[in-house]
Amino acid sequence: MATVTNILPLNTIVIPAPTTTVARALVATAVAVETWAMRRSTRKHLKDMPDYLLQDIGLTHVQADQETRKVFWRA
């Protein structure tokens, strides 16, 4: 019999579902803050990438510049 295992990304945190309104709000806030931090970090790295790496991931210098100019709360 085959066993199915779920493999999560390394930066994934698994927590039980919150049961109260306050707990849900706190979890939603924590998730939003983590998302913003990840966007900021990713955009910072994108800004420092040389052109040959940008080309490797399919972005032009102009597209990378546009992405790095976005504020952290914009997707």
Number of C-alpha atoms within 10 A of each C-alpha: 3 4 4 6 6 5 6 9 7 6 6 7 7 7 7 5 9 13 8 9 9 10 12 13 12 13 15 13 12 12 12 13 14 12 15 17 14 13 19 17 13 13 20 14 11 17 17 11 14 10 12 12 12 17 12 9 8 10 14 15 16 9 11 18 14 11 17 19 11 13 12 16 12 8 9
